[in-house]
């Protein structure tokens, strides 16, 4: 039995996620492909390149079954699940991102509940499950990902014979008092408890899940060993902090050309998907407070903020973009001179090569989400710190804060405290910067994406 498990943990995988590792866009020349944004692709694409298998997901955009798609991956197969426009509206923009996303990030005031969205979520999850069952001949280890597909495990389990079924939740799992506001709380819990293993980013999310299973479903919970028994099935749970492909980012940072001339400004750097959980407005206000309290930084410090476009069809995200645009304009209007602006705001997706160069050359990285499952930007910054060491300012409300204790930890809602942390980072002696960064880099070297995958699959086996 042990030999079979070890062979399975090294063999092909069937990865099931909402998105494929790339999306299609329709233009004047037809369909074009570009990499999907987000941490899941960053984490899993190199794993499937190495191991082989199949990635099943939605190709994005307005793609229909009549479109001829070039779906061959690099070293693995890609299987599309096509969604209609109404399904995208109700399953994706509706239940996934207007209900589960804010609720799981502990923002109940932003959460909406709509029965029609829930019905679409059920239908789409069933379609993903049926598509997964068709792929089981190639790989009978199924690894399902994230909050968009929480019903898929139960649908797959009904028809699956043998093999192993795992699920990983990349976002936080909320506490009982917040989760129980969801009208369909029991159905989602039952969906996940059909798995052999359910993984979470950090232990606090795992504990929240166990409490909800116990109090809502009446499941038997063994907290010491991480086992939940429900409806005759045993599900193991565990925390598996996700890493990055450290070598990939480090190599790009080392290969990137150096700056053409000495900089006259010190760089504060932020890179985020445009989302209300990322704390971008609060970050800009903290920089404004810094310039108010420390005029000596004027014309000497710049916040370079990258915002990757996201969910522009959703009203809340369009409102967020307007808020950020207005904040940037206000702060630049207050402090800018003919030769300097305190904030440089780039609203676009950047290649990994450009990001690696920005990470490497930043003096301070501001990773200050209001809530985050893990946050891979913090880890990417650390991996790219191959020169003069910078400082990581990190939100205590990101999962990464539980292990990256050498960062300067801040409450992102505390504008004054964040401004003080930025000041401390800018004043930090080189020896202290190097000591902190060396410790962070050593930990990420050990806990990279390959260790994350191997740890999860070893437990699944």
C-alpha positions as CSV (number, residue, x, y, z in Angstrom):
1,X,0.0,0.0,0.0
2,X,2.8,2.4,0.8
3,X,4.5,1.8,-2.5
4,X,1.3,2.6,-4.4
5,X,0.8,5.8,-2.4
6,X,4.3,7.1,-3.1
7,X,4.0,6.3,-6.8
8,X,0.7,8.1,-6.9
9,X,2.2,11.2,-5.1
10,X,4.8,11.5,-7.9
11,X,2.5,10.7,-10.8
12,X,0.1,12.7,-13.0
13,X,-2.5,14.9,-11.3
14,X,-5.9,16.1,-12.3
15,X,-6.1,19.7,-11.1
16,X,-9.5,21.2,-11.1
17,X,-9.8,25.0,-10.7
18,X,-12.2,27.7,-11.8
19,X,-9.6,29.1,-14.3
20,X,-7.3,27.4,-16.7
21,X,-3.6,28.6,-16.5
22,X,-4.4,31.0,-19.3
23,X,-7.4,33.0,-20.5
24,X,-8.6,33.8,-24.1
25,X,-9.4,37.2,-25.3
26,X,-11.3,38.0,-28.5
27,X,-9.8,40.7,-30.7
28,X,-9.6,41.9,-34.3
29,X,-7.3,39.0,-35.1
30,X,-9.4,36.4,-33.4
31,X,-8.7,34.6,-30.1
32,X,-5.4,35.3,-28.2
33,X,-4.0,33.6,-25.2
34,X,-2.5,35.3,-22.1
35,X,-1.5,33.9,-18.7
36,X,-4.2,34.0,-16.0
37,X,-3.5,36.4,-13.2
38,X,-3.4,35.3,-9.6
39,X,-1.5,33.1,-7.1
40,X,-3.0,29.8,-8.0
41,X,-1.4,29.8,-11.5
42,X,1.8,31.0,-10.1
43,X,1.8,28.1,-7.7
44,X,0.5,25.2,-9.8
45,X,1.8,25.8,-13.3
46,X,5.4,24.9,-12.5
47,X,4.2,21.8,-10.6
48,X,2.2,20.4,-13.6
49,X,5.1,21.3,-15.9
50,X,7.3,19.0,-13.8
51,X,4.9,16.2,-13.0
52,X,2.5,16.0,-16.0
53,X,-1.3,15.5,-15.8
54,X,-4.4,17.6,-16.7
55,X,-5.6,21.0,-15.7
56,X,-9.4,21.4,-16.0
57,X,-11.0,24.8,-15.8
58,X,-12.8,27.6,-17.5
59,X,-10.9,29.3,-20.3
60,X,-12.4,32.8,-19.5
61,X,-13.9,35.4,-21.7
62,X,-16.8,35.0,-24.1
63,X,-15.6,31.6,-25.3
64,X,-18.3,29.2,-26.7
65,X,-18.3,25.6,-27.7
66,X,-18.2,26.6,-31.3
67,X,-14.7,28.2,-30.9
68,X,-11.7,26.2,-31.9
69,X,-9.3,26.6,-29.1
70,X,-5.6,25.8,-29.0
71,X,-5.5,24.1,-25.6
72,X,-2.3,22.1,-25.6
73,X,-0.3,23.1,-22.5
74,X,3.5,23.0,-22.4
75,X,4.0,19.7,-20.5
76,X,0.5,18.8,-19.5
77,X,-3.0,18.5,-21.0
78,X,-5.6,21.2,-20.6
79,X,-9.4,20.5,-20.5
80,X,-11.8,23.4,-20.8
81,X,-15.2,23.8,-19.1
82,X,-17.3,26.3,-21.2
83,X,-19.6,28.6,-19.4
84,X,-22.5,30.6,-20.8
85,X,-22.8,34.4,-20.2
86,X,-25.6,33.9,-17.7
87,X,-23.5,31.3,-15.8
88,X,-20.5,33.7,-15.7
89,X,-22.8,36.4,-14.3
90,X,-24.5,34.3,-11.6
91,X,-21.9,31.6,-10.7
92,X,-18.7,33.6,-11.0
93,X,-19.6,37.3,-10.5
94,X,-22.6,36.4,-8.4
95,X,-22.2,33.6,-5.9
96,X,-18.4,33.1,-6.0
97,X,-17.4,36.8,-5.9
98,X,-20.4,38.6,-4.5
99,X,-21.2,36.0,-1.8
100,X,-18.3,33.8,-0.9
101,X,-15.4,36.1,-1.6
102,X,-16.4,38.9,0.9
103,X,-17.8,36.5,3.4
104,X,-14.7,34.3,3.5
105,X,-12.6,37.5,3.9
106,X,-14.6,38.5,6.9
107,X,-16.4,41.4,5.2
108,X,-20.1,40.5,5.7
109,X,-21.3,44.0,5.0
110,X,-20.1,43.5,1.4
111,X,-21.8,40.1,1.0
112,X,-24.9,39.6,-1.1
113,X,-27.2,36.5,-1.0
114,X,-29.3,35.6,-4.1
115,X,-31.1,32.2,-4.6
116,X,-30.6,32.4,-8.4
117,X,-26.8,32.8,-7.9
118,X,-26.8,29.8,-5.6
119,X,-28.7,27.7,-8.2
120,X,-26.2,28.6,-10.9
121,X,-23.3,27.7,-8.5
122,X,-24.7,24.3,-8.0
123,X,-25.2,23.7,-11.8
124,X,-21.7,24.8,-12.7
125,X,-20.1,22.8,-9.9
126,X,-22.0,19.7,-11.2
127,X,-20.6,20.4,-14.7
128,X,-17.1,20.7,-13.4
129,X,-17.5,17.4,-11.5
130,X,-18.8,15.6,-14.6
131,X,-15.8,16.9,-16.7
132,X,-13.5,15.7,-13.9
133,X,-14.9,12.2,-14.0
134,X,-14.3,12.0,-17.7
135,X,-10.6,12.7,-17.0
136,X,-10.0,10.1,-14.3
137,X,-8.5,7.5,-16.7
138,X,-5.4,9.7,-17.0
139,X,-5.0,10.4,-13.3
140,X,-7.0,9.1,-10.4
141,X,-5.6,11.6,-8.0
142,X,-7.9,14.6,-8.1
143,X,-6.9,18.0,-6.5
144,X,-9.7,20.5,-6.5
145,X,-9.0,24.2,-5.7
146,X,-10.7,27.1,-4.1
147,X,-14.0,28.6,-3.1
148,X,-15.6,28.6,-6.6
149,X,-15.8,24.7,-6.6
150,X,-16.7,23.7,-3.0
151,X,-19.5,21.4,-4.1
152,X,-17.4,19.5,-6.7
153,X,-15.9,17.0,-4.2
154,X,-19.3,15.6,-3.2
155,X,-20.5,15.3,-6.8
156,X,-17.2,13.5,-7.8
157,X,-17.3,11.2,-4.8
158,X,-20.7,9.8,-5.8
159,X,-19.2,8.3,-9.0
160,X,-15.5,7.9,-8.2
161,X,-14.2,4.4,-7.4
162,X,-10.7,4.3,-5.9
163,X,-8.2,7.1,-6.2
164,X,-7.8,10.0,-3.8
165,X,-9.7,13.2,-3.6
166,X,-8.2,16.4,-2.2
167,X,-9.3,20.0,-1.9
168,X,-7.3,23.1,-1.1
169,X,-8.9,26.4,0.0
170,X,-6.6,29.3,-1.0
171,X,-8.7,32.0,0.7
172,X,-9.4,32.3,4.5
173,X,-12.1,30.2,6.0
174,X,-14.1,32.5,8.4
175,X,-15.0,32.0,12.0
176,X,-18.3,30.4,12.9
177,X,-20.1,33.6,13.7
178,X,-19.5,35.0,10.2
179,X,-19.8,31.7,8.3
180,X,-23.2,30.9,9.8
181,X,-24.7,33.9,8.0
182,X,-24.6,31.9,4.8
183,X,-28.0,30.4,4.0
184,X,-26.3,27.4,2.3
185,X,-23.7,26.8,5.0
186,X,-24.5,23.0,5.4
187,X,-24.3,22.2,1.6
188,X,-20.8,23.7,1.3
189,X,-19.5,21.9,4.3
190,X,-20.9,18.6,3.1
191,X,-19.2,19.2,-0.3
192,X,-15.8,19.5,1.3
193,X,-16.3,16.6,3.7
194,X,-16.5,14.2,0.8
195,X,-12.7,14.7,0.4
196,X,-10.0,12.5,1.8
197,X,-8.0,15.7,2.7
198,X,-9.0,19.3,2.9
199,X,-6.1,21.8,3.1
200,X,-5.9,25.3,4.4
201,X,-3.3,28.0,4.3
202,X,-2.9,28.4,8.1
203,X,-4.1,26.6,11.2
204,X,-6.6,29.3,12.3
205,X,-8.6,28.7,9.0
206,X,-8.5,25.0,9.6
207,X,-9.7,25.4,13.2
208,X,-12.6,27.6,11.9
209,X,-13.6,24.9,9.5
210,X,-13.6,22.2,12.2
211,X,-15.7,24.3,14.5
212,X,-18.3,25.0,11.7
213,X,-18.4,21.2,10.8
214,X,-19.0,20.4,14.4
215,X,-21.6,23.0,15.3
216,X,-23.5,23.2,12.0
217,X,-23.4,19.5,10.9
218,X,-22.9,17.8,14.2
219,X,-19.8,16.1,12.8
220,X,-17.3,14.3,15.1
221,X,-14.1,16.3,15.2
222,X,-10.7,15.1,16.5
223,X,-8.7,18.3,16.8
224,X,-5.6,16.6,18.0
225,X,-5.2,14.4,14.8
226,X,-7.1,16.7,12.4
227,X,-9.9,14.2,11.5
228,X,-13.6,14.9,10.9
229,X,-16.1,12.0,10.7
230,X,-19.4,12.7,9.0
231,X,-22.0,10.5,7.3
232,X,-19.7,7.5,7.6
233,X,-16.7,9.2,5.9
234,X,-13.4,10.3,7.5
235,X,-11.9,13.5,6.2
236,X,-8.5,14.7,7.3
237,X,-7.7,18.4,7.5
238,X,-4.4,20.2,7.7
239,X,-2.6,23.5,7.2
240,X,-0.3,23.7,4.2
241,X,1.1,27.2,3.8
242,X,1.6,27.7,0.0
243,X,5.0,28.8,-1.4
244,X,6.2,30.1,-4.7
245,X,8.6,28.8,-7.3
246,X,11.4,30.6,-5.6
247,X,14.1,29.6,-8.0
248,X,12.1,31.0,-10.9
249,X,11.8,34.5,-9.4
250,X,15.3,34.5,-8.0
251,X,16.8,33.7,-11.4
252,X,14.8,36.5,-13.1
253,X,15.9,39.0,-10.5
254,X,19.5,38.0,-11.0
255,X,19.3,38.2,-14.8
256,X,17.5,41.5,-14.9
257,X,19.7,44.4,-16.0
258,X,20.8,46.8,-13.3
259,X,19.4,50.4,-13.1
260,X,21.0,52.7,-15.7
261,X,22.0,55.3,-13.2
262,X,21.9,55.9,-9.4
263,X,18.4,56.6,-8.2
264,X,17.6,59.9,-6.6
265,X,14.5,58.4,-4.9
266,X,13.9,55.5,-2.6
267,X,11.2,53.1,-3.8
268,X,8.2,51.9,-1.8
269,X,6.6,49.1,-3.9
270,X,3.2,47.6,-3.9
271,X,1.8,45.0,-6.4
272,X,-1.7,43.8,-6.1
273,X,-4.7,42.6,-8.0
274,X,-7.3,45.4,-7.9
275,X,-9.5,44.2,-5.1
276,X,-11.0,45.7,-2.0
277,X,-9.4,43.1,0.2
278,X,-5.8,44.3,-0.7
279,X,-5.9,47.5,1.2
280,X,-4.6,49.8,-1.6
281,X,-6.5,52.9,-0.4
282,X,-5.3,52.5,3.2
283,X,-1.8,52.1,1.9
284,X,-2.0,55.3,-0.1
285,X,-3.3,57.1,3.0
286,X,-0.4,55.7,5.0
287,X,2.1,57.2,2.5
288,X,0.2,60.5,2.6
289,X,0.5,60.4,6.5
290,X,4.2,59.6,6.1
291,X,4.8,62.7,4.0
292,X,2.8,64.9,6.4
293,X,4.8,63.7,9.4
294,X,8.2,63.5,7.7
295,X,8.7,66.3,5.2
296,X,12.3,65.2,4.7
297,X,11.0,62.3,2.5
298,X,9.4,64.7,0.0
299,X,11.2,64.4,-3.4
300,X,13.2,61.5,-1.9
301,X,10.6,58.7,-1.6
302,X,8.1,57.3,-4.2
303,X,5.3,54.8,-3.9
304,X,5.3,52.7,-7.1
305,X,1.9,50.9,-7.0
306,X,1.0,48.2,-9.5
307,X,-2.7,47.4,-9.7
308,X,-3.6,44.4,-11.9
309,X,-7.1,44.9,-13.5
310,X,-9.7,42.5,-12.0
311,X,-13.4,41.8,-12.1
312,X,-14.1,45.1,-13.9
313,X,-17.7,43.9,-14.6
314,X,-18.5,44.1,-10.9
315,X,-19.7,47.5,-9.6
316,X,-17.7,47.3,-6.4
317,X,-14.5,46.9,-8.3
318,X,-15.3,49.8,-10.6
319,X,-16.0,52.0,-7.5
320,X,-12.7,50.9,-6.0
321,X,-10.8,51.9,-9.1
322,X,-12.4,55.4,-9.0
323,X,-11.5,55.7,-5.3
324,X,-7.9,54.8,-5.9
325,X,-7.7,57.2,-8.9
326,X,-9.0,60.0,-6.8
327,X,-6.7,59.2,-3.9
328,X,-3.6,59.2,-6.2
329,X,-4.7,62.5,-7.7
330,X,-5.2,64.0,-4.3
331,X,-1.9,63.0,-2.8
332,X,0.0,63.9,-6.0
333,X,-1.8,67.2,-6.1
334,X,-0.8,67.9,-2.5
335,X,2.9,67.1,-2.7
336,X,4.1,66.9,-6.3
337,X,6.8,69.3,-7.6
338,X,7.8,69.9,-11.2
339,X,10.3,67.1,-11.1
340,X,8.7,64.6,-8.6
341,X,5.4,62.9,-7.8
342,X,5.0,60.9,-4.6
343,X,2.9,58.1,-6.2
344,X,3.4,56.4,-9.5
345,X,0.3,54.3,-10.3
346,X,0.4,51.6,-13.0
347,X,-3.0,50.0,-13.8
348,X,-2.0,47.0,-15.8
349,X,-0.6,43.5,-15.6
350,X,3.2,43.1,-15.7
351,X,5.4,40.3,-16.9
352,X,7.3,38.3,-14.3
353,X,10.5,39.7,-15.6
354,X,9.4,43.3,-15.0
355,X,8.0,42.4,-11.6
356,X,11.2,40.6,-10.6
357,X,13.2,43.8,-11.4
358,X,10.8,46.0,-9.4
359,X,10.9,43.6,-6.5
360,X,14.7,43.5,-6.6
361,X,15.2,47.2,-6.7
362,X,12.5,48.2,-4.1
363,X,13.7,49.6,-0.8
364,X,10.5,48.7,1.0
365,X,7.7,46.3,-0.1
366,X,4.2,47.3,1.2
367,X,2.1,44.1,1.4
368,X,-0.9,45.3,3.5
369,X,-4.1,43.5,2.6
370,X,-7.1,43.9,4.8
371,X,-7.5,40.1,4.7
372,X,-5.6,37.5,2.7
373,X,-5.4,33.7,2.6
374,X,-1.6,33.8,2.2
375,X,-0.3,36.5,-0.1
376,X,2.4,35.4,-2.6
377,X,3.6,38.9,-3.4
378,X,5.4,38.9,0.0
379,X,7.2,35.7,-0.9
380,X,8.0,36.9,-4.5
381,X,9.5,40.1,-3.1
382,X,11.7,38.0,-0.7
383,X,12.8,35.7,-3.5
384,X,13.9,38.6,-5.6
385,X,16.0,40.3,-2.9
386,X,19.3,39.3,-4.4
387,X,21.1,42.7,-4.0
388,X,21.0,45.4,-1.4
389,X,18.4,44.0,1.0
390,X,15.1,45.8,1.3
391,X,12.4,45.6,4.1
392,X,9.0,43.8,4.0
393,X,6.1,45.7,5.6
394,X,3.4,43.0,6.0
395,X,-0.2,43.0,7.2
396,X,-1.0,40.9,10.3
397,X,-4.2,39.9,8.5
398,X,-2.4,38.1,5.7
399,X,-1.8,34.4,6.2
400,X,1.9,35.0,5.4
401,X,2.3,36.9,8.7
402,X,2.1,33.7,10.6
403,X,5.5,32.6,9.3
404,X,7.2,35.7,8.1
405,X,7.8,37.2,11.5
406,X,11.0,39.0,10.4
407,X,8.8,41.4,8.4
408,X,7.6,44.6,10.0
409,X,4.0,43.6,10.9
410,X,1.2,46.2,10.7
411,X,-2.5,46.5,11.1
412,X,-3.5,47.8,7.7
413,X,-6.5,49.7,9.1
414,X,-4.0,51.7,11.3
415,X,-2.9,54.4,9.0
416,X,-0.6,56.0,11.6
417,X,1.0,52.6,12.5
418,X,1.6,51.8,8.9
419,X,3.2,55.2,8.3
420,X,5.4,54.6,11.4
421,X,6.5,51.2,10.0
422,X,7.4,52.7,6.7
423,X,9.5,55.3,8.4
424,X,11.2,52.6,10.5
425,X,11.9,50.5,7.3
426,X,13.5,53.5,5.5
427,X,15.7,54.2,8.6
428,X,16.7,50.6,9.2
429,X,20.5,49.9,9.3
430,X,21.8,47.7,6.6
431,X,22.9,45.0,9.0
432,X,19.4,44.6,10.4
433,X,17.9,44.6,6.9
434,X,20.3,41.9,5.9
435,X,19.6,39.8,9.0
436,X,15.9,40.0,8.6
437,X,16.0,39.3,4.8
438,X,18.4,36.4,5.1
439,X,16.0,34.7,7.6
440,X,13.0,35.3,5.3
441,X,14.9,34.0,2.3
442,X,16.1,30.8,4.1
443,X,12.5,30.0,5.1
444,X,11.1,30.5,1.6
445,X,13.9,28.4,0.2
446,X,12.8,25.5,2.3
447,X,9.0,26.1,1.9
448,X,8.7,26.6,-1.8
449,X,5.8,25.6,-4.0
450,X,7.3,22.1,-4.6
451,X,7.4,21.5,-0.8
452,X,3.8,22.6,-0.6
453,X,2.7,20.2,-3.3
454,X,4.7,17.3,-1.9
455,X,3.5,18.0,1.6
456,X,-0.2,18.0,0.5
457,X,0.1,14.9,-1.7
458,X,2.0,13.0,0.9
459,X,-0.8,13.6,3.4
460,X,-3.4,12.8,0.8
461,X,-1.7,9.5,0.2
